[in-house]
Amino acid sequence: MAEDIASTILDMGRRARAAAHALVKLSTEQKNTILHAMADEMQAQEGPILAANAEDLQRAESQGLSKAMIDRLTLNADRLASVADAVRQVATLPDPVGETLAEWTRPNGLHIRKVRVPIGVIGIIFESRPNVTSDAASLCFKTSNATILRGGSEAIASNRALTAALQSGGEKAGLPPDAIQLIPFTDRESVDHMARMDKYLDLIIPRGGKGLIERVVSTARMPVIKHYDGVCHLYVDSAADLRMATDLTVNAKCQKPGVCNALETLLVHRDIAAQALPAIASALVERGVSLRADAAAAPLLGQASTPTTEDDWTAEYLDLILSIKVVDGLDEAIDHINQYGSHHTDTIVTEDASAAARFQHEVDSAAVMHNASTRFNDGGEFGFGAEIGISTDKLHARGPMGLAELTSYKYLVDGTGQVRA
């Protein structure tokens, strides 16, 4: 079995590399036509796809998966239509491939252009949600990258049906064979084989829990783009509008608590803590949030709270739980975030422009907000149209990864016979 997994994945890599060479020949118009054909085929295959999804759901229920997990797995006609529409939306986005990033002419007459190009073959490892299959495949395809997908066992039947529809529908409109492939195995061993296949895979993007990401990073021979945690902060400065601070805290924590850009720690300036915390705490508790407070914050909440521990400052709760700390000022807030945060998303609430500028300059995170909810760190909200994930890395891609982040670049040099002395 181990040899079968290894040889199958290696063969998929070879075929993906061949597909990547073919993809670079497609024009933007051809790619957009193919994307529409993919979307049409997914809807044409509604019956088989929903039957496959029902198989996944039956297995999930028998294994006792949570209601939230089952909801994430569930496809119906409306959800499938939305998945198809998301693929059509990718067709409307500007194609970054071929874009000239810079150009100049040297004194010797050489003309140099820096131009966006596909990365090549991208591996996407993800868990649970079957819509990631089409999202990842369509974004990679729009940027002329071949894709090897490896989904979780929970959605394996759904993923197989969706991938078959994407590839078969696309091929009717000119998609090269093997441009979109799904690894048929859900064994953890398949992740390790992908991670070692640097001859064919140029990049891996793991989307899932910390354990999955650590496994990929520990074995990968090629670059990995990822984020481990979303320990996001909101700092209420002494010059904050307190109504705004309450609204932003509630939105960042409660609008969708189980995502990576949700708020996990609230920091409040000591000078306004007695004014700010009772109102903020009341609004949070009204929405079912459990509060964990340090010794300075607890007496000011007007609500029951649990004492914080050191572990709370690095906790990604992904739930209606919030840790609260009173700080002496901007310096302590910045130091706390840089020490305990995950370099994902952090916000300052203040009417002091100089404090906001310092916070944005000194906090080392992928997105640093001023008077805005952490929930806005998102490809759609940034105007990218779609994203393949959010990166907390510093090399190549940081923050929401849209189409541009799925490209590299090369230099095109035109001469007239120049030789180097």
C-alpha positions as CSV (number, residue, x, y, z in Angstrom):
1,M,0.0,0.0,0.0
2,A,2.8,2.4,0.9
3,E,4.5,1.8,-2.4
4,D,1.2,2.3,-4.2
5,I,0.7,5.7,-2.5
6,A,4.3,6.8,-3.3
7,S,4.2,5.7,-6.9
8,T,0.7,7.2,-7.5
9,I,1.6,10.6,-6.1
10,L,4.9,10.7,-8.0
11,D,3.1,9.9,-11.2
12,M,0.6,12.7,-10.4
13,G,3.5,15.1,-10.0
14,R,5.0,14.1,-13.4
15,R,1.6,14.7,-15.1
16,A,1.1,18.0,-13.3
17,R,4.4,19.3,-14.5
18,A,3.5,18.5,-18.1
19,A,0.1,20.2,-17.6
20,A,1.9,23.3,-16.2
21,H,3.9,23.6,-19.4
22,A,0.7,23.5,-21.4
23,L,-1.1,26.0,-19.2
24,V,1.3,28.8,-19.9
25,K,0.2,28.7,-23.6
26,L,-3.4,29.6,-22.7
27,S,-4.5,33.2,-23.2
28,T,-6.6,35.0,-20.6
29,E,-9.7,34.7,-22.8
30,Q,-9.1,30.9,-23.1
31,K,-8.7,30.6,-19.3
32,N,-11.9,32.5,-18.7
33,T,-13.8,30.3,-21.1
34,I,-12.5,27.2,-19.4
35,L,-13.5,28.6,-15.9
36,H,-17.1,29.1,-17.1
37,A,-17.1,25.5,-18.5
38,M,-15.9,24.2,-15.2
39,A,-18.7,26.0,-13.4
40,D,-21.3,24.8,-15.8
41,E,-20.1,21.2,-15.5
42,M,-20.3,21.3,-11.7
43,Q,-24.0,22.3,-11.9
44,A,-24.6,19.8,-14.7
45,Q,-23.2,17.2,-12.4
46,E,-25.3,18.3,-9.4
47,G,-26.8,14.8,-9.0
48,P,-23.6,12.8,-8.7
49,I,-21.9,15.6,-6.6
50,L,-24.8,15.8,-4.1
51,A,-24.9,12.0,-3.9
52,A,-21.2,11.9,-3.1
53,N,-21.7,14.6,-0.5
54,A,-24.5,12.5,1.1
55,E,-22.1,9.6,1.4
56,D,-19.7,11.9,3.2
57,L,-22.4,13.2,5.5
58,Q,-23.6,9.7,6.4
59,R,-20.1,8.7,7.3
60,A,-19.6,12.0,9.3
61,E,-22.7,11.4,11.3
62,S,-21.8,7.8,12.1
63,Q,-18.4,9.0,13.3
64,G,-20.0,11.5,15.6
65,L,-18.6,14.7,14.0
66,S,-19.9,17.9,15.5
67,K,-22.9,19.8,14.0
68,A,-20.6,22.6,13.0
69,M,-18.3,20.2,11.1
70,I,-21.2,18.6,9.4
71,D,-22.6,22.0,8.4
72,R,-19.2,22.8,6.8
73,L,-19.3,19.5,4.9
74,T,-22.9,19.9,3.6
75,L,-23.6,20.7,0.0
76,N,-27.1,21.2,-1.4
77,A,-28.4,22.7,-4.7
78,D,-28.1,26.3,-3.5
79,R,-24.6,25.8,-2.0
80,L,-23.4,24.1,-5.1
81,A,-24.7,26.9,-7.2
82,S,-22.8,29.3,-5.0
83,V,-19.6,27.2,-5.4
84,A,-20.1,27.4,-9.2
85,D,-20.7,31.1,-9.1
86,A,-17.5,31.6,-7.2
87,V,-15.6,29.9,-10.1
88,R,-17.3,32.2,-12.5
89,Q,-16.3,35.2,-10.3
90,V,-12.7,34.2,-10.7
91,A,-13.1,34.5,-14.5
92,T,-14.0,38.2,-14.0
93,L,-10.8,39.0,-12.0
94,P,-7.8,40.6,-13.8
95,D,-5.2,38.1,-14.9
96,P,-1.8,38.9,-13.3
97,V,0.2,36.6,-15.6
98,G,2.2,38.6,-18.0
99,E,2.0,41.9,-16.1
100,T,5.1,44.0,-16.3
101,L,6.2,44.9,-12.8
102,A,9.1,47.1,-13.8
103,E,11.2,47.9,-16.9
104,W,14.3,49.9,-17.6
105,T,17.1,50.3,-20.1
106,R,20.7,50.0,-19.1
107,P,23.5,52.4,-20.4
108,N,24.7,49.6,-22.7
109,G,21.2,49.5,-24.3
110,L,19.9,46.3,-22.7
111,H,16.2,46.6,-22.1
112,I,15.1,44.6,-19.0
113,R,11.5,43.8,-17.9
114,K,10.3,42.1,-14.7
115,V,7.2,40.1,-15.6
116,R,4.7,38.1,-13.6
117,V,4.7,34.3,-14.4
118,P,3.0,31.3,-12.9
119,I,4.7,29.5,-10.0
120,G,4.2,26.1,-11.8
121,V,2.7,23.3,-9.8
122,I,1.0,24.1,-6.5
123,G,0.0,21.5,-3.9
124,I,-3.0,22.4,-1.7
125,I,-3.6,20.4,1.5
126,F,-6.9,21.2,3.2
127,E,-9.4,19.8,5.6
128,S,-13.2,19.5,5.8
129,R,-14.8,22.0,3.4
130,P,-15.4,20.7,-0.1
131,N,-15.8,24.2,-1.6
132,V,-12.0,24.6,-1.1
133,T,-11.6,22.1,-3.9
134,S,-13.1,24.4,-6.5
135,D,-11.8,27.7,-4.9
136,A,-8.2,26.5,-4.9
137,A,-8.3,24.9,-8.3
138,S,-9.9,27.9,-10.0
139,L,-7.5,30.4,-8.4
140,C,-4.5,28.4,-9.3
141,F,-5.8,27.8,-12.8
142,K,-6.5,31.5,-13.5
143,T,-2.8,32.1,-12.8
144,S,-1.8,29.2,-15.1
145,N,-0.6,26.9,-12.3
146,A,-1.3,23.2,-12.3
147,T,-2.8,22.0,-9.0
148,I,-2.5,18.8,-6.9
149,L,-5.2,18.8,-4.2
150,R,-5.2,16.7,-1.1
151,G,-8.4,17.0,1.0
152,G,-9.4,15.5,4.3
153,S,-11.1,12.1,4.7
154,E,-14.3,13.8,5.8
155,A,-15.1,15.1,2.3
156,I,-13.2,12.6,0.1
157,A,-16.3,11.5,-1.9
158,S,-17.4,15.1,-2.5
159,N,-13.9,16.2,-3.4
160,R,-13.6,13.4,-5.9
161,A,-16.8,14.4,-7.6
162,L,-16.0,18.1,-7.7
163,T,-12.5,17.5,-9.0
164,A,-13.8,15.2,-11.8
165,A,-16.4,17.8,-12.8
166,L,-13.8,20.6,-12.8
167,Q,-11.3,18.6,-15.0
168,S,-13.9,17.1,-17.3
169,G,-15.8,20.4,-17.8
170,G,-12.6,22.3,-18.3
171,E,-11.3,19.8,-20.9
172,K,-14.3,20.4,-23.0
173,A,-13.2,24.0,-23.4
174,G,-9.4,23.3,-23.8
175,L,-8.1,22.6,-20.2
176,P,-4.9,20.5,-20.5
177,P,-5.2,17.0,-19.0
178,D,-4.1,16.6,-15.4
179,A,-4.1,20.4,-14.7
180,I,-6.3,19.7,-11.7
181,Q,-5.7,16.5,-9.8
182,L,-6.9,15.1,-6.5
183,I,-4.9,12.7,-4.4
184,P,-7.2,9.7,-3.9
185,F,-5.7,8.8,-0.5
186,T,-6.5,10.3,2.8
187,D,-3.7,8.5,4.7
188,R,-1.3,10.9,6.5
189,E,1.5,9.3,4.5
190,S,0.2,11.0,1.4
191,V,1.0,14.4,2.9
192,D,4.6,13.3,3.5
193,H,5.0,12.1,-0.1
194,M,3.7,15.4,-1.4
195,A,6.1,17.3,0.9
196,R,9.1,15.4,-0.5
197,M,8.1,15.7,-4.1
198,D,10.2,18.9,-4.8
199,K,11.1,17.7,-8.3
200,Y,7.5,18.4,-9.4
201,L,5.9,20.5,-6.7
202,D,7.0,24.2,-6.6
203,L,4.9,25.2,-3.6
204,I,2.7,23.7,-0.9
205,I,-0.1,25.6,0.8
206,P,-1.6,23.8,3.8
207,R,-5.0,25.0,5.0
208,G,-6.1,23.4,8.3
209,G,-5.3,22.9,11.9
210,K,-1.9,23.6,13.5
211,G,-1.0,19.9,13.6
212,L,-1.4,19.5,9.8
213,I,0.6,22.6,9.1
214,E,3.4,21.6,11.5
215,R,3.6,18.2,9.8
216,V,3.9,19.8,6.3
217,V,6.5,22.3,7.4
218,S,8.6,19.6,9.2
219,T,8.9,17.5,6.1
220,A,8.5,19.8,3.1
221,R,11.5,20.1,0.7
222,M,9.8,23.0,-1.2
223,P,8.5,26.4,0.1
224,V,5.4,26.3,2.3
225,I,3.0,29.3,2.7
226,K,0.9,29.1,5.8
227,H,-0.3,30.5,9.1
228,Y,-0.3,28.5,12.3
229,D,-2.6,30.6,14.5
230,G,-4.8,33.7,14.4
231,V,-4.1,35.2,17.8
232,C,-5.5,38.7,16.9
233,H,-5.6,41.7,19.2
234,L,-7.5,44.9,19.6
235,Y,-5.9,47.7,21.6
236,V,-8.2,50.5,23.0
237,D,-5.9,53.6,23.3
238,S,-6.5,56.4,25.8
239,A,-7.7,58.6,22.9
240,A,-10.2,56.0,21.7
241,D,-13.8,56.7,20.8
242,L,-15.4,54.4,23.4
243,R,-18.5,53.7,21.4
244,M,-16.3,52.8,18.4
245,A,-14.2,50.6,20.7
246,T,-17.2,48.7,21.8
247,D,-18.6,48.2,18.3
248,L,-15.3,47.0,16.9
249,T,-14.6,44.6,19.8
250,V,-18.0,43.0,19.5
251,N,-17.7,42.7,15.7
252,A,-14.2,41.3,15.8
253,K,-15.1,38.7,18.5
254,C,-18.7,37.8,17.7
255,Q,-19.4,38.2,14.0
256,K,-17.7,34.9,13.2
257,P,-15.7,33.6,16.2
258,G,-14.4,30.4,14.6
259,V,-12.1,32.0,12.0
260,C,-8.5,33.0,12.0
261,N,-9.1,36.8,11.9
262,A,-11.4,36.8,14.9
263,L,-10.4,38.7,18.0
264,E,-8.8,36.7,20.8
265,T,-7.2,39.3,23.2
266,L,-8.4,42.8,24.1
267,L,-5.9,45.3,25.5
268,V,-7.2,48.5,27.2
269,H,-5.2,51.6,28.2
270,R,-5.2,52.0,32.0
271,D,-6.3,55.6,31.8
272,I,-9.7,54.8,30.3
273,A,-10.2,51.2,31.5
274,A,-12.7,52.1,34.1
275,Q,-14.8,53.9,31.5
276,A,-14.4,51.5,28.6
277,L,-14.5,48.0,30.1
278,P,-17.9,47.9,31.7
279,A,-19.7,48.9,28.5
280,I,-17.5,46.6,26.3
281,A,-17.9,43.7,28.8
282,S,-21.7,44.1,28.9
283,A,-22.0,44.1,25.1
284,L,-19.8,41.0,24.9
285,V,-21.6,39.0,27.6
286,E,-25.0,39.9,26.1
287,R,-23.8,38.0,23.0
288,G,-22.6,35.0,25.0
289,V,-18.9,35.7,25.3
290,S,-17.0,34.3,28.3
291,L,-14.5,36.7,29.6
292,R,-11.0,35.9,31.0
293,A,-9.4,39.0,32.7
294,D,-6.2,39.9,34.3
295,A,-6.1,41.2,37.9
296,A,-6.4,44.9,36.8
297,A,-9.3,44.3,34.4
298,A,-11.4,41.9,36.4
299,P,-12.8,44.5,39.0
300,L,-13.8,46.8,36.2
301,L,-15.9,44.5,34.1
302,G,-19.1,44.5,36.1
303,Q,-19.4,40.9,34.9
304,A,-18.2,37.6,36.1
305,S,-14.9,36.6,34.6
306,T,-12.2,33.9,34.9
307,P,-8.6,34.9,35.8
308,T,-6.2,34.7,32.9
309,T,-3.2,32.4,32.9
310,E,-0.1,32.8,30.8
311,D,-1.6,30.3,28.3
312,D,-4.5,32.7,27.6
313,W,-2.2,35.2,25.9
314,T,-1.2,32.7,23.2
315,A,-4.6,31.0,22.9
316,E,-6.6,30.9,19.6
317,Y,-10.0,30.2,21.1
318,L,-12.0,30.1,17.9
319,D,-15.0,30.4,20.2
320,L,-16.9,33.0,22.2
321,I,-14.1,33.5,24.7
322,L,-12.0,36.6,25.0
323,S,-9.0,37.4,27.2
324,I,-8.7,41.0,28.5
325,K,-5.6,42.8,29.8
326,V,-5.1,46.4,31.1
327,V,-1.9,47.9,29.8
328,D,0.0,51.1,30.9
329,G,0.0,52.5,27.4
330,L,1.0,52.1,23.7
331,D,4.5,50.7,24.4
332,E,3.2,47.9,26.6
333,A,0.4,47.1,24.1
334,I,2.9,46.9,21.2
335,D,5.3,44.8,23.2
336,H,2.5,42.4,24.3
337,I,1.3,41.9,20.7
338,N,4.8,41.3,19.3
339,Q,5.5,38.8,22.1
340,Y,2.3,36.8,22.3
341,G,0.6,37.4,18.9
342,S,0.7,35.3,15.8
343,H,1.6,38.1,13.4
344,H,-1.8,37.8,11.8
345,T,-4.1,40.8,12.4
346,D,-4.1,43.5,15.1
347,T,-6.0,46.7,15.6
348,I,-5.7,50.0,17.4
349,V,-8.7,52.1,18.3
350,T,-7.7,55.7,18.7
351,E,-8.3,59.3,17.5
352,D,-4.6,60.0,18.0
353,A,-3.0,59.9,14.6
354,S,0.5,59.7,15.9
355,A,-0.3,56.8,18.2
356,A,-2.0,55.0,15.3
357,A,1.1,55.6,13.1
358,R,3.4,54.2,15.7
359,F,1.2,51.1,16.3
360,Q,1.0,50.4,12.6
361,H,4.7,50.9,12.1
362,E,5.9,48.8,15.1
363,V,3.4,45.9,15.3
364,D,4.9,43.1,13.3
365,S,1.8,41.5,11.7
366,A,0.5,40.8,8.3
367,A,-2.3,43.3,8.7
368,V,-2.3,46.2,11.2
369,M,-5.6,48.0,11.4
370,H,-6.6,51.5,12.7
371,N,-10.2,52.0,13.8
372,A,-11.3,48.9,11.9
373,S,-12.3,45.3,12.8
374,T,-9.8,42.5,12.6
375,R,-12.4,40.7,10.5
376,F,-11.4,42.8,7.4
377,N,-8.2,40.9,6.9
378,D,-9.7,38.9,4.0
379,G,-9.1,38.7,0.3
380,G,-12.7,39.6,-0.6
381,E,-12.7,42.6,1.8
382,F,-9.4,43.8,0.5
383,G,-10.8,43.9,-3.0
384,F,-8.9,40.9,-4.3
385,G,-12.1,39.1,-5.3
386,A,-11.0,35.8,-3.8
387,E,-8.2,34.4,-1.7
388,I,-6.5,31.0,-1.3
389,G,-5.6,31.7,2.3
390,I,-3.9,34.2,4.6
391,S,-0.2,34.0,5.1
392,T,1.7,35.1,8.2
393,D,5.0,34.4,6.5
394,K,7.3,37.2,5.5
395,L,8.8,35.9,2.2
396,H,6.9,35.8,-1.1
397,A,3.3,36.3,0.3
398,R,2.0,38.0,3.5
399,G,-1.6,38.5,4.4
400,P,-4.6,37.5,2.1
401,M,-3.3,35.6,-0.9
402,G,-5.1,36.6,-4.1
403,L,-4.2,35.9,-7.7
404,A,-1.0,38.0,-7.6
405,E,0.4,36.0,-4.7
406,L,0.0,32.8,-6.8
407,T,2.6,34.1,-9.3
408,S,6.4,34.6,-9.3
409,Y,8.3,36.7,-11.8
410,K,11.1,36.4,-14.3
411,Y,13.3,38.9,-16.1
412,L,13.0,39.4,-19.8
413,V,16.1,40.9,-21.3
414,D,16.3,42.3,-24.9
415,G,19.6,43.2,-26.5
416,T,21.1,44.1,-29.8
417,G,24.2,42.0,-29.7
418,Q,25.8,43.3,-26.4
419,V,28.6,41.3,-25.0
420,R,30.1,41.7,-21.5
421,A,33.6,43.1,-21.3
